Amino acid sequence: MPDDRPTSAPAPRTVPPAEGGCGCDGRLVRTAADTRADGAGRFPLLCAFRCAGRGIAYAFTSQRNLKIQLAVGLLAVIAGFALGISRTEWLAVVLAIMVVAVSEVVNTAVESVTDLASPDWHPLARAAKDAGAGAVLLASAGSVAVGLIVFAPHLLALLP
């Protein structure tokens, strides 16, 4: 029997039009009309960066888990400085933090598009959201493994 409860995603929020000087007219989706006949885009690079920044800001303000994950990442950075980890270890830690953050932002996009396309409960909408959350869980588990591999030897060396 299908579960008729709604999914637990936050209510969709509207995104205000782009600030002045961006070059885009506040539309969120670029279309074929945004491309010149010679194939070159008319969408300014600065506007693309502003749109990306708005996406990251939306994910950060709307997703509690992203805030928690970035706080844990900050603790890992502090621990890295305190324990004097190597350059190679830094690369692993930074990559792990970024993979988790990127997966959470992508998951936010999946959830938002799913809410837009399927405002009512649907098994495929649930599957899409669960798969996105699963990707974040896998990334987080991988980052825990990296943390153990990097930090455990340094912490064990501190024991008498």
C-alpha positions as CSV (number, residue, x, y, z in Angstrom):
1,M,0.0,0.0,0.0
2,P,1.6,3.3,-1.0
3,D,2.4,5.9,1.6
4,D,0.1,8.8,1.2
5,R,2.0,11.2,3.4
6,P,3.6,14.2,1.8
7,T,7.4,14.3,1.5
8,S,9.3,16.3,4.1
9,A,10.8,18.9,1.8
10,P,10.7,22.5,2.8
11,A,8.1,24.6,1.0
12,P,9.4,26.0,-2.3
13,R,10.6,29.6,-2.0
14,T,10.6,32.1,-4.8
15,V,13.8,33.6,-6.0
16,P,13.7,37.4,-6.6
17,P,14.7,38.8,-9.9
18,A,18.5,39.3,-10.4
19,E,20.0,42.5,-9.1
20,G,20.6,45.4,-11.5
21,G,23.6,45.2,-13.8
22,C,23.4,41.4,-14.1
23,G,22.4,41.4,-17.7
24,C,19.6,38.9,-17.2
25,D,16.0,39.9,-16.8
26,G,15.2,37.9,-13.7
27,R,14.2,34.8,-15.6
28,L,15.6,31.6,-13.9
29,V,15.7,29.5,-17.1
30,R,17.7,30.4,-20.2
31,T,16.1,29.4,-23.5
32,A,17.2,29.1,-27.1
33,A,16.3,32.8,-27.5
34,D,19.3,33.5,-25.2
35,T,21.7,32.3,-27.8
36,R,22.8,34.3,-30.8
37,A,22.7,32.9,-34.3
38,D,26.5,32.3,-34.2
39,G,26.1,30.0,-31.2
40,A,27.6,32.4,-28.7
41,G,25.6,32.9,-25.6
42,R,24.2,36.3,-24.6
43,F,24.0,35.3,-20.9
44,P,26.8,37.3,-19.3
45,L,29.4,35.4,-17.3
46,L,28.9,37.7,-14.3
47,C,25.2,36.8,-14.3
48,A,26.1,33.1,-14.4
49,F,28.2,33.5,-11.3
50,R,25.5,35.5,-9.5
51,C,23.0,32.8,-10.4
52,A,25.3,30.1,-9.0
53,G,25.8,32.2,-5.8
54,R,22.1,32.5,-5.4
55,G,21.8,28.7,-5.7
56,I,24.4,28.1,-3.1
57,A,22.8,30.7,-0.8
58,Y,19.4,29.1,-1.3
59,A,20.8,25.7,-0.4
60,F,22.6,27.1,2.7
61,T,19.6,29.0,4.0
62,S,17.0,26.3,3.3
63,Q,18.9,23.1,4.2
64,R,19.7,22.5,7.9
65,N,21.9,19.5,7.0
66,L,24.2,21.7,4.8
67,K,24.8,24.0,7.8
68,I,25.6,21.0,10.0
69,Q,27.9,19.4,7.3
70,L,29.8,22.7,6.8
71,A,30.2,23.1,10.6
72,V,31.7,19.6,10.8
73,G,33.9,20.5,7.8
74,L,35.1,23.6,9.7
75,L,35.9,21.4,12.7
76,A,37.9,19.2,10.4
77,V,39.9,22.2,9.1
78,I,40.5,23.4,12.7
79,A,41.7,19.9,13.6
80,G,43.9,19.8,10.6
81,F,45.7,23.0,11.7
82,A,45.9,21.8,15.3
83,L,47.3,18.4,14.4
84,G,49.6,19.6,11.6
85,I,48.3,17.3,8.9
86,S,50.4,16.9,5.7
87,R,49.7,18.5,2.3
88,T,48.3,15.2,1.0
89,E,46.1,14.8,4.0
90,W,44.8,18.4,3.4
91,L,43.9,17.5,-0.1
92,A,41.9,14.5,1.1
93,V,40.1,16.5,3.8
94,V,39.3,19.5,1.5
95,L,38.0,17.1,-1.2
96,A,35.8,15.2,1.3
97,I,34.3,18.5,2.5
98,M,33.7,19.7,-1.0
99,V,32.1,16.4,-2.2
100,V,29.7,16.5,0.7
101,A,28.8,20.2,0.2
102,V,28.4,19.7,-3.6
103,S,26.2,16.6,-3.1
104,E,24.0,18.5,-0.7
105,V,23.6,21.4,-3.1
106,V,22.7,19.0,-5.9
107,N,20.3,17.2,-3.6
108,T,18.6,20.6,-2.9
109,A,18.2,21.1,-6.7
110,V,16.7,17.7,-7.1
111,E,14.3,18.3,-4.3
112,S,13.3,21.7,-5.6
113,V,12.7,20.4,-9.2
114,T,10.8,17.4,-7.8
115,D,8.6,19.7,-5.7
116,L,7.9,21.9,-8.8
117,A,7.2,19.0,-11.1
118,S,5.2,16.9,-8.6
119,P,3.6,19.1,-5.9
120,D,1.4,16.1,-4.9
121,W,2.8,12.9,-3.4
122,H,4.0,10.5,-6.1
123,P,6.2,7.3,-5.7
124,L,8.6,8.6,-8.4
125,A,9.0,12.0,-6.6
126,R,9.7,10.1,-3.4
127,A,12.3,7.9,-5.2
128,A,14.0,11.0,-6.7
129,K,14.2,12.7,-3.3
130,D,15.4,9.5,-1.6
131,A,18.1,8.9,-4.2
132,G,19.3,12.5,-3.8
133,A,19.4,12.0,0.0
134,G,21.2,8.7,-0.5
135,A,23.9,10.4,-2.5
136,V,24.5,12.8,0.3
137,L,24.6,9.9,2.8
138,L,27.2,8.1,0.7
139,A,29.3,11.3,0.4
140,S,29.1,11.8,4.1
141,A,30.1,8.2,4.9
142,G,33.0,8.6,2.6
143,S,34.1,11.8,4.3
144,V,33.9,10.1,7.7
145,A,36.2,7.4,6.4
146,V,38.6,10.0,5.1
147,G,38.5,11.7,8.5
148,L,39.3,8.5,10.3
149,I,42.2,7.7,7.9
150,V,43.6,11.2,8.2
151,F,43.1,12.1,11.9
152,A,43.2,8.8,13.7
153,P,47.0,8.3,13.4
154,H,47.6,11.9,14.6
155,L,45.3,11.5,17.5
156,L,46.7,8.1,18.5
157,A,50.2,9.7,18.4
158,L,49.1,12.1,21.2
159,L,48.3,9.2,23.6
160,P,50.9,8.4,26.2
